[in-house]
Amino acid sequence: MTYNATQPIVWTMNESEKLGRNLKRIRTGKNISQGDIARTLKVHKGYISNIESGKVNPTLVTIAKLAKAIGIPPHKLLK
């Protein structure tokens, strides 16, 4: 595969990145800190940060817990 400098690079967002972006947008809109969520889920704050940055793929159970922690239905994190 070669790169042609005249063609723009198109980045697509994967599902983990979408989930992370939605989580951060909703969390900050509700003035909930990563630490608040981490304490509720009994995980490290760095784990929440990694989810928001799309570095990890949380399980469906974790997605449900995240949604509950910020008071939304799980599907809103995935849209």
N, C-alpha and C positions, 0 to 999 in steps of 0.2 A: 504494500500500500504506500503510495506516495502522497505528499502534501503539495497542493498547488496553491501558491500564495495569492492567486487572484480570486480564489473561491473562499467565501467566509466560512468560518468554523461555526457549526450549529451545535449548541449544547442542548441536550434534552435532559429534563429532570426525571430521575427515577422515582419509584414509589416511596423509597425511604426519605428522599429529599422532600417530596411533597408532604409526607406526614410530618416531618420535622418543621417545615415552613408553616404548616397549619397549626401545629402545636405552639410554636413560638408566637405566631400572630394572635391566637386566641388567648394564650397565657398572659402575654403582655397587655392585651386589651382589657383583661380582668384584673390587672395588677397582682398577678400571682407570680412568685419568684420560682426559679428552678429549685431552690432549696426547699420551698414549701412542698413542691411536688415530690422531691426526693424523700423528704421526711414522711409524707403520706404513704409512699410506695415502699419505704424502708430500703432505699437504694442510695448509692453515692450521687451527689450532685453532678459529677462528671458524666455519669451514665445518661442523665437527662440532657446534658449538653451535647453528648454524642448523638443522641436521638434527634435533637433539633438540627444538628449539622448534617444529618443523613449518613453518618459514619457507621451506624449499627441498624440492624433489622430487628425491631422488637417483635415478640410473639403476639399473637392475637389476644392472649390473656393480658399481656402488658399494655397493649393498645386500649383494651377495655378499662384497665385500671387508670391509665392516663386520662381517658375521657371522663371517668367518674371523678377523678381528682380535680378536674377543672370545670365540672358541671355541664358536660355536653354529651350528646349521644356519640358513640364511637364512629359512626359513619362520617361525621363532620371532620374527623382527623384524616380521613382517607380520600376525601373528594378533591 
